[in-house]
Amino acid sequence: MNFKFPVEALSRLETPLYYYDMDILNNTLDTVKNEADKYGFKVHYAVKANANERILKAIQQRGFGADCVSGFEVQQAVDCGFDASGIVFAGVGKTDKEINLGLDNNIACFNVESIPELEVIDELAGKKGKVAKVALRINPNVNANTHHYITTGLEENKFGINIWDLENVLAVLKSLKNVHLEGIHFHIGSQITDLTSFRDLCLKVNELQKWMISHNILPKVVNVGGGLGVDYHNPDNSIPDFASYFKVFADLIELQPEQELHFELGRSLVAQSGALISRVIYIKKGVNVQFAIIDAGMNDLIRPALYQAYHKIENLSSTMAEEKYDVVGPICESSDCFGKAVTLPQTLRGHLMAVRTAGAYGEVMANRYNLRTLPIPYYSDTL
Ligand code: LLP
């Protein structure tokens, strides 16, 4: 199934805007669900990838849980209909207010990243006469081979509890009355395209599970996080290979009969369903290049500026002979560039441009730098 651009309808709208192809989204969600259900795996969607109400509702309706990293995300998940029993709450710096919100909503689990956090959750749960379910986020020291800004599973990262500290943490946990060990949690990074990293993770999890079992600890849930990458170079016909991804875990993870395997996928569920739509404001001749200056900037989609990320750029208005352009935004920063030497059909002022695979970490990371307004989302089924 290819992404469809209703160029006529889009050309009547003010740009920049986000456009979501709901058929692509639903198709992707159905594929994930089918593949995960084959093994009885449970997927919590990582809300941080796209917290848009329409998208969250589509995800909720298909029976996914929600993986949240702030109180606002927990609230948004609740507001969009996710059952509390399907909401997990992660993050290194949960405030008391956020923890209380999770407790008041009786969420399924807090993914805990340090001893001080564990103690605060215990104290706050005690004040409410509740027992909070917690999963320990363990740093498996597995290299995700991805951009260093989105690598999270190495000892040097701020995330998780290091394996050598685990015994300590378990001793503290045992002494606390208002927390219950529900699971162990791992996440090694994002945009991972080499499944070998997930194989390495499985082996680490098995090793750790053996150690825990030998210490008479068997949490119900093993949560292996998210991170499955998408193909930014081929935005059409490219639902990520969920079958191979889940098979790695099905083949390698050694679970006890009473244990469940959970995932927290974000990007792979939503990335291909979104595009940033923009208009060309000017074509400007440089010394050796020509610039296509578009009305979307790094505030609308920050990934190229922040991670040197590649997004395919298309001209939706032209079929003329191809030329090369540096596609840049209007913001006063040299990093406000969506692509250098991009081959495009001849591009003119007023043409509509699509920056593809922007459904994940696109709209949700938009900001108001230069006091620009936030891009508005539109959906294929309501346009
Ligand atoms: N679970 C945890 C604990 C995470 O930190 C993340 C992402 C996920 C799940 C979801 O990972 P995914 O399946 O989406 O890879 N803004 C960056 C990506 C940051 C990812 C942060 N954590 C980007 O635009 O590439």
Residues whose N, C-alpha, C, O or C-beta is under 5 A from the ligand:
A	BS01	LLP	A46 A49 A90 I150 H187 G189 S190 Q191 G225 G226 G227 L228 E264 L265 G266 R267 S268 R303 Y361
